[in-house]
Amino acid sequence: FRSGPVYGSTNAPEDPGSGGGWANYGGAPGGGAVRIDASGHVLVNGTISANAGYTYAQWDAGGGSGGGIFITCSTFGGTNGTLSANGGMAGQGGGAGGRIAVICTDTASLPCAGQVPPAASRPRMGRST
């Protein structure tokens, strides 16, 4: 099996994720694209997700890749918020994670700088190869 080519921008991720492959029907769907362009403060206390889907029905399918989240604002914050662009699971392997970028024009008031841990890797579903 081969993975697809890398695409899109790391600094401005506006592309959705791509679907996983399977010869007959197609694999898990890719994640979506989220774009927030605010002139003021962006407060995230919930979940913003561009996660790929999962497929359990086709054990020979591949997982879709995570999508993109791109936020531009003056200031950014939140207390219990989550941004995620995880790859999906499928029988022949998981899809790659997507991309997340938060660009703030007022970096002096960015309390969460350097405090964004990567999401835990997802286990592989399906049979061993």
N, C-alpha and C positions, 0 to 999 in steps of 0.2 A: 504494500500500500504506500502511496505517496501523499504527502500533504500538499495543499494548494499554495500558491505564491503569497507572499506578504503584500499587503496593499494598504493604502490610506496613510494619513499623517499621524505621527506620534504626538505632535504638539497641538493639533487641531483635529481630533478624531470625529469626523462627521459621517463616516460610513457605517452602514449596518453590518452585522456579521453575515458570513456566508453559510449556507446549509451544508450539512454533512453529506457525503456521497454514499451511494449504493447503486449497484448496477441495474437493478430492476425498478425500484420505486423512489429512491432518494432517502437520505438520512434525516437526522434531527434538524429542525429549523435553526437558522442563525438568529442572534440577538438583534434588537432594533437599534435605532439611533435617537439620542436625546440631545437637544440643543437648547440651552438657556442663555440668553443674552440680556443681562440686566444692567441698568445704569447705576443701581444702588446696591444694597445688601442682599445676598442670597442666604437664606436660613433653611437648612435641611435637618428636620427632626424626624423624618420618616425615611422611606426607602425610594431611591431612584434606581431603577434596574434596566439594564440592556442585556440581560442574560439570554443565552441561547436555550432552546428547548431540549427535551429529552425524547428518546425513542426506546421503548422496551419491546415493541412488537417485532422489529427487524433486528435480529442478533448479528446480522452481517453488515449493518449500517455503521456509518461514522457519525460522530458528534458534530454539531454545528459550532461555529466560532462565536464568541461573545461579540456584542456590538460596540458602539461608541457612546460615550457621554462627554460632552464638551460644554463647559460652563465658563462664561466670562462675566465679571462683575467688578464692582468697586471693592466690596468686602465679602467674605464668606465665613459662615459659621454654622454651628448646630451643636446639640448636646448628645443626641442619640441617633444621628442620621447615618445612613449607609448608602454608598454609591457602589454598584456592582455591575460588572460586565463579564460574567463567568462563561466559560465554554460549556457546552452541553455534553451529556453522557450518552453513549450508545455502545453496542456490542463490540465493535472493532476499535474502540478507543474514543477518548474524549476530544472535543474540539478545543482549540486554543482560546485563551482568554482574550477579551477585547481590550479597548483602550479607554482611559479616563484622563481628562485634563481639566484642571480648574485654574483659570488665569485671573488673578486679582490685580487691579490697578493700584490699590492702596495696600501694599505688602506690609506696612508697619503695623497694621491692625489685624494681621492674620494669625490668630492664636493657635491654629491647628497645624501650622507649618512643620513638616517633619514628623507628624504624628499619625500618618495614614498607613497602617500596616497592610501588606498584601493579603488577599483572600487565601484561605487554606486551599490546597490543591484537592481536587475531587478524585475519589477512587474510580478506577476503571470498572465498568459494568461488563457482564457477559463472560464468555468462555476464554480460557487461556489460549494464547497463540504461541 
